[in-house]
């Protein structure tokens, strides 16, 4: 017995239309009468529109179906289309190669942005503005460095790297104190609940505590005669005993 599996069948070019549409298009390609091919092609186009009603929302719905008909036939069908006939090169065109940035970064933990900032700071003619820009770049370098090394980042190291990257043109005094950067992460398991959840839980706890206190007060309250009040169970037991 020979089993017919999908893995042994020819590959579907557009699987959303199914195997039957693929077989009908292949049959149309084998016909010799062009009028018959045109008639059956129109039938297949109508069926494709019924099988995929979501394509009706696409602009130029019929044009899309005719393009899919040629794609299903692997561009071998010969029928009279009311639209321009697509070609394999236009449909399966290769995308253009993207030009990825390939910068030679000297200190990768600072990134290429720092080098661009240094280049622009070197071109500032005003000395006061250049000094402020240099200090801002140094603070940014320290922040960028702290994302990679949170243990030991000294200001002297940042100032030395700034001088090296700028070719000695951007310098800061040796006693410059950069902005302190602290990375504090909350300990695991220490989560703060929202106000709504916390408020409801507190209300429930206070209500349950108040109810418990009321029950205790009722149990310890004495009758005017000085004796504890007798509950219903004790009354029933006493009546049964007397009977």
Secondary structure, 3 states (H helix, E strand, C coil): CCCCCHHHCCCCCCHHHHHHHHHHHHHHHHCCCHHHHHHHHHHHHHHHHHHCHHHHHCCCHHHHHHHHHHHHCCCCCCCCCCCCCCCHHHHCCCCCCCCCCCCCCCCCCCCHHHHHHHHHHHCCCCHHHHHHHHHHHHHHHHHHHHCCCCCCCCHHHHHHHHHHHCCCCCCCCCCCCCCCCCCCCCCCCCCCCCHHHHHHHHHHHHHHHHHHHHHHHHHHCECCCCCECCCHHHHHHHHHHHC
